[in-house]
Amino acid sequence: MAVRMWLGGLLVALGGLWLLDATEVLDAGPVLERWWPLAVVALGAVGAVSQRRLGLGPVVVIGIGVVLLVDRLVETDVDVYLWPLLAVAVGVYLLLSVGRRRPTDPSSPGGDSTFALFGGSETRSRSPHFQHANVAAVMGGATLDLREARVDPGARVDALAVFGGVDVIVPAGTRVALHGLPVFGGYEDKTVADGGLPADAPVLDVSATAIFGAVEVKNSPTRV
C-alpha cells in the first residue's frame, strides 16, 4: 500500500509538472533537474513506514536521496562521497547484525551453515529440532534444504547473497516471515500455501541481506 502511494504520488507530481510545462506556466525541466532526489527521499520514508521501523535500508535510501539533493542545490561535488558512505553503512550493518544473531550451540542438530564462494553449495538439514542456520553466497549460489527438518518455534535463517543467489527450501505448511535489507538486489517468498496455513503452523524467520543478489524462500528447488 505504501509503495503504491509513493508511485501514485510520483506520477501525479510528474504529470502535473509536465502539464504546467505544456501550458507554458512553468519550465519543468530545471525543477525536475534540481528536485528529483526528493523522490528518492520519499521512497526511503515509505520503506520506513511500511516496515514500521527506521531500519538501515530506509536510512540508506534516505541518505542517498539527501546526498543527491545537496549535490543539486549546493555547488560542490558530493557524488564522490556517495558510494564510500553507502559501503560504510552496509558494512556497519553487517557487523552489527552479527552481534544480534542468536548464539547457536555447536552440539545442537539445528546449527547448520552453508557458504558458497565462486561456486555452488547445498546443505540438507534433517534436524528433528531445527533452530538456526546461516547460509551465504558470494559470487555463487547456495541452497539450504529444510524439507526433511522439523522447524521449531522461533527458528531463524540468516541469508546473505552478494553478487549471487541463496535459496531456502522449506517444508510445505511452514509459515515464512521474510524481511531484510536489499541493496541493488532483492528477496522473495515463493512458498505456496494450498488452502491456507493452519493457525498453529510453524513460523520460520528468514533475515535476508541481498547485495547485488537475490534470496528466495520456496517449497521446492524448481522455480514456482
N, C-alpha and C positions, 0 to 999 in steps of 0.2 A: 504493500500500500504506500509506504513512504517513498519508495523508488518511483512508483507511478506518479506520485505528486511532484517529485523533483523533475521527472521527464516532462510531465504536463506543463509545469510552470516554466521550464526552459523553452518549450515550443511556443507557449503563449508569448514569452518575452521576445523571442526571435521573430515570431510573426508580427508582433506589434512594432518592433523596430524596422522591419522590412516595409511594413505598411506606411510608417511615417517617412521612411526614405523614399518610397514610391510616390507619395503625395508631396514630396519636397518640403515637408515640415521640419525634418531633422536629417542631418547627414549621419546615417547609421554606421558607416564604415569606421570612423575614428572612435565612436562609442564602443563598438564591438571589439576593436583592437585594444582598447585600454582596459575594458571592464570584463572581458570574457573569463578571466580567472575566478570571478565570483561564482561561476557555475561549479567550479571545482570545489571551492569552499562549501557551497551549498550541498554538494554531493557528500562531502565528509560529515556535515551536520546531519544529513538524512541517515547516513550509516550509523551515527551515534544514537539517533532516535530509534531506529529500527532494532538496534541491539540493546537498547535501554541502558546503555552504559557508555562511557567515553573510553573505549578500548584503543589500542595502539593503531589499528587500521584506520579508523576515522581520524585520529590525531595526525597520522602521516598524510592522509589526503588533504586535510585542512591546512597542514603546514605547507604542502606543495602549492596549494592554491594561494596562500598568503605570500609565499616567496615569489610566485609568478605575478601576483598583483603588485607587489612592491617593485618588481622589475619593470612593470609597465608605468608605474606612477613616479618612480624616482629614477633619475638619470645615473644609474650605476649598474654594473654587470653583476647581477645577483645570480644568474644561471650557474656560474661556476661553483656556487655553494650548494646547489640543489641536490645533486647526486651524492656528494660526500655526506650531507646531512641525512639523506634517505638511508645510505648504507649504515651510518652510525645508529640511526633509530631502529632499523631492523636488527642489527647486531645486538643492541641493548635488549631488545625484546626477547631474542633467542636466549641470551644469557640469563635474563631474569626468569624466563619460563622454565629453565632447568631447575631453579630453586623451588618453583611451585609444584613440580611433579611429585606425585605420591611415591615415597620410598617403597621399593619392592624387595621383598625377602628373596635372596637368591635361591633358597630351598623351595620356594613356592612354585607349584607347577604352572601358575599363571603368569610368570615373568618372562615373556618372550621378547626377543629383539630381532629385527630384520634390517639389514643395511645393504644397499646396492650402490656401488661406485663404478661408473663407466661400464655398466653391465646389468644383469638381471639377478634377482634373488627372490626366493619364495620360502616362506615358513608356514607350516601347517601345525596348528595347535590342537591337541586332543585333551587339553586340561579339563578335569571334571569341575574345577572351580577357577575359571578364568577371571583374573582381576585387572591385569595391566600389561601393556606391551608398547614397545617403541618400534616404529617402522619408518625408515628413511631411505630416500633415493636421491643421489646426486649425479646428474647426467646419466641416469639409468632408470631401471624400473624395479619396484619392489612390491611383493604381494604378501599379505598376511591373511591366511585362510583360517577362519574360526568356525567353519561349518560343523566340525566334529568336536567342538568345545562346548562346554556349558557355561554360559555367561552369568556370572554372579551379579547381584545388585551392586550398583556403584562401579561397575567395571569401566575401564578407560583405555583408550588407544591414543597415543600421541604420534601423529603422522607428519612427516616433513618431506616435501618434494621441492628440490632445487634443480631447475632445468631437467626435470624428469617427471615420472609418474608413480603414484602409490595407489594400490588397490587394497581395500579392506573388504574381505568377503565374510559376510555374517550369516548365521543360520536363519532360515525362514522363521518368522514370528518374533524377530528381535526388533525392538523399537530403537531407533537411532537418534541421538541428539548430536547433530553435527554443527560445529562452529569453528572459528579460527581466523587466520589472517591471510588474505590473498594479496600478493604483491605481483602485479602483472601475471597472475595465474588465477586458479580457481579451485573450488571444491564442490562436490555434488553428491547428494544422497539419491542413489538409484535403486534402493530397495523397493520391493513390491509387497504390498500388504493386501492380499486377496481377502476381500470381505471385511477388512479392518482388523486391527490388532486387539486382543483382549486387554482389559484394564490392568491385569497383573503381568503383562508381557515384560520380559527383562529389558532394561534400558542400557544401551551401550553408548557411553560418552566418547565422542571422537573429536579430538582437538587437532585441527588441520592447519598447517602452515605451508602455503603454496607460493613459491618464489619462482616466477617464470616456469611453473609446473602445474600439475593437477593432482588432486586427491579425490578418489571416488570410493564410495561405500555401496556395495551391491550384494545380491544374493547368489550370484554365480560368476564364474570367470568371464563369461561372454558378456558383451555389452547388451543392455536391455533398453 
